[in-house]
Amino acid sequence: MLLGATSLAACRTVNSVGGDAGSTSTGGTSGTGATGGTGGSTGGTGDIGKVGKIDLLFGIDNSRSMADKQEILTYALGDLITGLTNPPCLDESGNFVVAPGPLADCPQGSARLYQPVTDIHIGVISSSLGGHGSDACGTGAGKESNNDKGHLLNRKDPSTAETIATYQNLGFLAWDPTQALSPPGEGDSEKLLNDFTDIVLGVGQIGCGYEAQLESWYRFLADPNPPEAITLNASAEIVLQGTDNVLLQQRKDFLRPDSMLVVVSLTDENDCSIKEEGQYYFAAQQKTGSGAPFHLPAARAICETDPANECCVSCGQTGPVDGNGNPICAADPTCKDGQGKTRYLDDTTDNINLRCFDQKRRFGIDFLYPIDRYVNALSAATVPDRNANLVANPIFSDLDPSDDVTLVRDPGLVLYLGIVGVPWQDVAKNPMDLKQGFKTAGELTQPDANGHTTWDIILGNTANYGQPLDPFMRESVDPRSGTNPVTGASITLPGTVNAINGHEWTIPKRDDLQYACIMPIAKQRDCSVPGSYPGCDCEDVNNDNPLCVMAAEGNTDQVRAKAYPGLRELQVLQGIGERAVIGSICAFQIADPTQPDYAYRPAISSLIDRMKTRLK
């Protein structure tokens, strides 16, 4: 059974007509659980060793509040391009000397740290995959970027039809200074950087608010059967229709089997990759059949304290049964309302903006794909197709057997950089000085004086729904309390300030979360006119939001940007071990571009340091 003996289709009917849940549904079968994609082996064949080509995929969140982070990313793109195409020269004493240019020899007596990379594919996708079968995130006129389908993007702006020219109109940029490609690619590094910057900014911030940061890159790189469309059958269950051949062709053109594959995620929110099967789309559903607001049933009371308990299910489900079909769990009186019917949540307890937050505790159901789906995709030789059959993982396959390439990358050539919502102090080598950079994957696993690793601090025991040790990384609508175990900074209330997220704030409509961290923005934003700037956080004249100027009561100028705990992205990074690179989306400073802690330079530097171990 998909969601238990009682389906949420029944709950949907109840919510619109006021009856009690009682019908049954067989649902679908998930092939994406913890063992679905391992296949018993890791990906890759042959001994590639070091490589001279890179396929670089940027997955960029395009929901509201992301425009400022996209702009800050462009500040560091030059570091990435220069670092790969014109690496530094070292003299015999190990001192850096000025690099002469991508194709020139180093000065006499010096040599490159690694060879300039002269073959790079650069692609960009967004986090928007539509409503996953729900009525959310429609794609009518002006809303096309609500569902980018996992396709490569080259638009200048989501509100116009203007595009940036890509290599042979294939959707990606190709760095080719030696003109070895046929036909040749881009040989002008300045033009490459300008085009790349335009595409990043063109992703925009008017995409779907149910951000599928993980599923979007999975869809593009690994999904064996990316759907052409999603519909519902007569039982209100998901039907995946057709195959997206446009995406498959883009994947084949972009992804070489013998390259280093680097996935970069830029997002200020937790992932919301809703399962596209059965009735899991209810996590994003907005309205009932009658047009009234749709709300999910409450969770059993046990979910609040023990979400891993087998009796933690939705009040709209009968729950687990024994071999004779008898319920294992005692009836929960909190599951009934005053009329003895299934209890539903409301606008306050089930705000549509927070459907992906702490789902098991709040709803008794995990509506999202399991993290192993994404760890396996970056590691395993096989992945499940839509019918739960294990098939070859495209990431570790030769997508074009007709060419003369016979080697296929090993997992060591697949890296993942997450620039996500986490206090930079938690993941920095020195929490007082970001100029020293971010921790390596190995350093993230080293216990501190109290026996805690960085993963304990920023994630906690995720297998049992444990909370991170850092209170700034705990998702909550209400103000939190506690002390950051790395810096000793305490969470503060309005009127006092801390160095990580400013302070907690009042959320009158209970439609938002407290912040993991905040950061400066380049230009002060006037939010006094509602709707004047998408994503403005200071429209309410009575706000106590730490993103706003608070010098005088009623100030609606925004001077800082926010990030929420990026817990699911961090779980994937933890899962792939030494191939993970972590950076905070909360930039320390964006005022002095000469410094190593400028913008996202520390994250890009960490990525290049990790990449160079496998570059020729």
N, C-alpha and C positions, 0 to 999 in steps of 0.2 A: 504494500500500500504506500502511496506517496506521502501523504501527510498524516497518516493514521486511519483508523477505521471510519472516522467521520471526516469528510473532505471539507475544505474551505469553500467549495462551491455551495455547500449547504449553508455555511455561515454567511456567504454573500446574500443568499436569498433571505435569511433571517434578518439581516441588517436592513433590508428594504421593506419587508412586510411585517416584521415583528413576531414571527413564529419562532419555534425552538429548533435547534440543530438536531438532525436525526437521520438524514439520508447518508448513503455511503458512496464511495467512489474508489475505483481501483487505481486511478492516477497513472503516472508513468514510472519508468525505472531509471534511476540515475546510474550513469557509468562513470561518475567523476569523483568517487570517494577516495579515501586515503590510499587505496591500493590500485586505483583504476589505471594509472599511467606508468607504473614502474616497469612492468614487463620483465622484471627479474634482472635487468641489466642496464648499464648506462649507455648513452648514445655515442655515436661516432665510430668510424672504422679507419684503419690505417694509422700511420705514424706521421702526422703533419708536422709536428715540432713547432717551429716559429713560422709566422706568416707575415706577408707584406701587404695584405689587403684587409679592409675592415668594412663591415656592414653595420652602420650606426643608425639605430631606430630611436627616435624621441617620441614618447607617449606623454602628451601634454594635456593636463586637465583644462577643459574649456568651460567650466561652470563660472558663475559670478564670483567675483573677488580675485580672479586669476590674472587679470590684465597687468597688474603691477608686477607680479612674479614673472610673467612672460617677458616683460621688459627687462627686469633684472637679469634674467637668464641671458638675454642678448649681450649684456655687458661682458659676460664671461665666454661667449662663443669664440671670440678671437683667440683666447687662451687655448681653447680646445683645438681649433684649426692650426694655430701656430705650433702648438705642442706636438701634434701628430705629423705635420708636413715639414716642419723646420726645427727638429730637435736640437738641443744644445750640443756644442762641441766641448770636449774636455782635453786639457793639456796633460802632459806626462805627470804633473803633480796633482792631477785631479781637480784643477781649477777650471771654472767655466770661462769660455771665451766666446766672443760674439759669433753667432751662427751666420754664415754668409748668405743663406737663401736655400730654398728647398732642393735645388738641383746642383748647387755648387759644393766643391770640396771644402773641408774645414781648413783653417790656416795650418801651415806647416808645424808639425810637432803636436797636433791635436787630432782627435777623432770624435765622431758622433757617439752620443750615448746609445743611440740605436738609429737604424737607417730611416731617413724620411719615408713616410708612407705616401705612395704615389697612386694608390688605387682605393678610393673610399666611396661607398654608396651612403648617402645621407637621406633618410626618410623621416617624415613626421606624421603621426596620427593623433587623434584626440581621444578623450575619455567617454565620448557620447556614443552610446549604442541604442538610443531610443528608450522606450518604456518597457522593454523586455516582454511584450505581450499585453501590458496594461494600457489604460487610457492616458497615461502620463506622457509628456514629451512628444507631442504631436509634431508633424513635420510639414505643416501648411506653409503658406507664403511667409517668408521672413523667418521661418523656424527650421530651415533645412539642417542647420548645424546641431539640432537636437539628436540627430542620428547620422553620424558620419560613417557608420557601418564597418569601422575598422579599416577603411580605405586610406591610402596615402593622400595627404592634403597638400595643395599648392595654391590656396586662395590668398588674396591680399587682405580680405576682410570678409567675415561671414555674412555681411549684409549686402555685398555686391557680387557681381559675377566675374570680376577681374581676377586673373590668376598670374602666377609667376611661372616663367618657362622652366621646364625640367628637362633632364636628359632624355632626348628622343621622345618627349611627351609621355614618359613612363611613370611620372609622379614623384621621382626622387632626383636628387642632385648627384653628380658623379665627378669626383676630383680626379683629374687625369693629366698632370702637368707634363708627363712624357709623351702624351698623345698615343698611348699604347692601345686604348680601347678602339673598337671598330663599330660604329664611327667614333671619333675622338670625343672625350668629355671636356670638362672645364679645366683650363690651365691657369686661369687668373685667380689667385687666392683671394684678392679683394672682392672680386665679383662673386665668388663662391660664398664668402662670408656675408655679403650684402643680400644675396638671394636667400641664404639660410635664415638670416635675421628677419626678412620680410615674411617668410613662411611661418616662422615661430609666432610672430605678432599677428599673422593672419588667422591663426587658430581661433583667436577671439575668446570671449567669455559669455557667450549667449547659448551655450550648449545645455544638455540635459542635466538637471540637478541630481539625478541618481547616477553618480559618476562611476563608470565601470573601468577604473584605471587598470586593473589587472586583466580583466576579460578583453579589453580592447587590444592589448598587444598579443594576448593569447589568440584572439580571433585572427589577427593578421599573420602571426608567425606559425601557429601550431594547430589550429582547429582543422581537422581533416575535412569537415563538411560545413564550412561557414554558410549559414542559411541566407537565402535570397530574401525571405520574408518570414514573419511570424504571425500566425493567426490563431484563433481559438476554435475548437470543435464544439459540437452540440452539448458536450458535458462541461463546457467552459474550461477546457484544458489546452495547454500549449500544443500547437502543431508547427513544426519547423518545415518550411516549404522551400523546395529547390536548393540549389547550390549557387553561391555567389561566385560566378566565374570571373568577374572583374577582379575581385580580391585575389583569387587563385593566380591569375595572370600577373598581378602586381607582385605577389609573393615570389613567383618564379623568376621574374625579372630582377627583383631587388636582392634576394637571398642566395648568395653563392655557397656551395657546400664546403668550400675550403677556406672561408674567410674567418676572421674573428667577428663574432656577433656581439654587439654591445647594445643593450636596452637601457634607456635613460627615462625614468619616470619623474615628472615634475608635477606635484600636486600638493594642495594645502588642506586636503580632507581625507578621511578614511575611505577606503575602497567600498563600493556598493555594487559588486558584480552579482546581480540576481540570477539565480538558476533559470535557464530558459527551458523549462520542462514542467509538466504537470500544472500546478496552480501556484507556483512560487511567485508568479508575477503579482500576486496580491500585495506583496511588499511595496509595490509602487502604485497600486490602484487608487484613484482619486474619488470616483463617484460610483454609486450603486446604479442599478438599472433604472431606478426612478429619478435619478439625478441628485439624490441626497448625498451628503458627504459619506464616503466609505470609511469604515473603521474596522479594525481587526478585533477578534475576541480577546479577552484578557488571558493572561497566562495563569496556570495553577500557582497557588501560593508558594509552593516549594521552590519555584523558579527564582524567587527573589534572593534566597540564601544559598541554593544549591542547584544552579542551572545544569550541571552535569548529571543530576539524578535522573533515573529512567522515568520517573513520574513527572518530570518537568516537561509538560506538553501544553498545547493550547486548550483553553476551556471549550473550544469548538471541536475537539477530538475526544474519542473515548479513551485513548491511551493504550499502553501495552496490555497484552492478554497472555494467559498461560496456554499450555497445550490443549486445554479443553475449551478455549475461547472465553474464559472468565477474566474479568479485569484484575490486573495485578495491583493496581493502585486504588486506595480507598477513595470514595467520592469526596470532592473538595467543595465544601459549602460556599466558598468565596467565588466559585464559578457561576453562581446563580444571582440574578438581580432580584428586586423586590417582588416580582411577579413569578419567580421560580423559573425564569428563562435564562438562556446563556447570557452571561454578562459581557457586554462590549465596552471597549474603550471609547474615549470621546476626543474632542478637539484638543483638550489639555493633555491627556495621557497618550494620545496617538496623533501627534501633529504630523502632517504629511512631509514636512521638511526633515523629520527625524526618524524615518522608517528604518534606516539602516544602522541605527545606534543601539547597541547592546540587545540584540534581537531575542536571544534565548531567554534572558531574564524578563524581558518586557512582554514577549508574545508566546514563549514556549516553543518557538520554531526558529531554526536557522534557515533563512531564505537565501543565503548566499552560497556560491560555490565554495567547496572546501579549499583551504590553502594548498593542500598537496597537489591539486590540479595544476597549479602554477609552478611549484617546485619541480614536479615531475616534468613539466613541459620544458624546463631549462636544463634538465638532467638526464631524462630517460630515453631509451631507444624507441619506446612505443607510447602512444596516447590512445584514449578511447574515442571511437567515432560516436555519432549520435545514437547508435544502437547498442552502445556499450561493448562493441568489439574492439580489441586492441589492434591497432594498425601502426605502421611506421610513423614516427614523429617527423614531421617536415623539417624541423630544425636540424635533425641529424640524418637527413636524406639528401640524395642527389635529385633535385627537382627537374633537372634537364639531362637525362642520360645520353642525349644525342651529342653532347659536347665531349671534349677530351679530358675533362676533369674526373678523376676516379676516386680521389681521397675525400673523406667526409669529416668535418670537424669533430673533435672530442669535446666533452663538457668543459674542459679547461679553457676552451676558446669561446665560451659563452659567459659574458659578464653582465651584471645588472647593477646600475647605479640608481638609488632612490634618493631624490631630493625631496624630502617629505616633512610632515609636521612632527618635529621633535626638537626640544630645546638644544641649541648647538652645544651648550655646556655639557650635556649628557654624553655626547659622542665625540667631543674634541679630545685631542691628546692632552691638552692643558685647558681645563675649564675656565681659566682666567686669561687665556691668550690664544685666540683662534689662529693667529699667525703661524702657529706650530702645526696646524692642519687637523684633519679628522683622524680618528682611530682606524687602523687597518682591521680586516676581518679577524685576524688573530688576536689583536688587542681587545676587541669587543668581547671575547670569550674569557679573558683573564680576570680572575676574581680579585676584588679589592681587599682592603684590610678586614672587612666584615664578611668576606667570603662570597660577595655578590658580584656577578658579572654585569657588564653593561646591558645585556639582554634582560637580566632580572630587573634592572632599573627601568628600562623603557617598555618592556613587555610583560614581565611576570610569568606566571605559569599558565600559558594559554590553553594547554590541554584540558585543564579543569576550570577554565574561565577565571583564573586568578587575576588580580589587579597588578599593574606595574608598581614598583616601589616608589617611583617618582610620582607624586600626586598630580603634577602638571600633565601627566600622560594618561590620566583617568578620564574617560568620557563622562560628562555630567552636565545636566541642565542647571542644577543647583550649585551654588558656590561650594567649592571644595576646601579642604584644610590639609595641613601637613607641610613637610619640609623637603626640599630637594636634597636627596642623599649625596649628591656630587658637590654642590656649592654651599649647601646650608641655607639657601634662600627659602624663606617661608612664603606660602600662598597668602596673599593679603586681600583685604576687602577695600572697597572704594574709600578714598581718603588717605590711603597709604600706597606705596609703590614698591614693587619688586623688580629685579632686573630681567626676569624671564618672560612673564606675560602681563606686566603692568600691575594688574589686580583682577580679581573676579568682578563680574558685573551682574546687574539685574536684568533678567530676561522676562519681561512682563507677559508675553504671549506664550512662553515656554516653547518657542519654535527654533531655538538655537542652542549651541553648546558653549561651555567655557573653553578658553583657548589654551593650547599647549605652549604657544610662544607668540610674540609679536615682533614687528620689525619696522624700521622707518620706510616711508615711501618717498619717491623723488620729488613729488609736487603736492603741496597741500590741496585738498579736495573740498570744495564747497558742496555740502549735502543739504543745504537749506531748502531747496526746491525738490520735493519728492519725485523720483524718477529721472532726475537730471543726469545722473551718472549711474549706470547699472552696477550694482554691488556696493553702493554707498552704505556705510554702517553707522552714520551719525545723523540720520534724518530726524530722529526724535529729539526735540529740544530739551527733553527732561532726561536724556540718557546719562548713564554713568559708565559708558563703554570706554575701556582704556585705549581704544583706537582714536579717540576724539580729543581735541583740545579742550581742556577742562579749566582753563584759567578763569572763565566767567560762566555762571549758570546759563544754560541755554545755548552754548556754543555748538554749532553743528559742523564745524570744520574737521575733516578727517586728516590725520597726519601719520597714521601707522596702519600697517596691514597685519592680518591674522593668519594663524594656522591652527588646525585642530589635530589631535593625536592621530598619526597615520599608522594605526596598529596593524592592519592587514598587510599593507605594503612591507612593513618591518618584519612581519612573520615570514614572508617569502624570502626576504633578504637573509634572515636568520637560517632559513631552511637550505639555502644553497651554499652556506659556509664561506669558504675562502674566496669565492667568486663574487661576493657581495661588496659593494661600495656604498657607504652611507653618507649623506649630507643633510643638513637642516635647510628647509626652505625659508627659515627665518634668518635672513642675511644679517651679519653683525653690523656692517656699515656699507653704504653705497656712496660715500662722499669722496673718498680718496682712491682713485684707480691705480695708484702706484703701489699700494700695499697688498701683501699676500692674503689678507682677510677681506678683501673687497668683493662684494656681491657673492656670486656662487663660485668664485675662484678656488676656495679650499676644496669644494667637492670635485671640481674639474681636475685639480691637481692630484687628488687622491685617485681619480679614475685613470689618469695618464700613468701614474706610478704603477697601478695594477696592470694596465695594458702592456707596458713596455717589457714586462717579463716574457711575453710571448711574441713580441715584434722582432723582426729580423734586424 
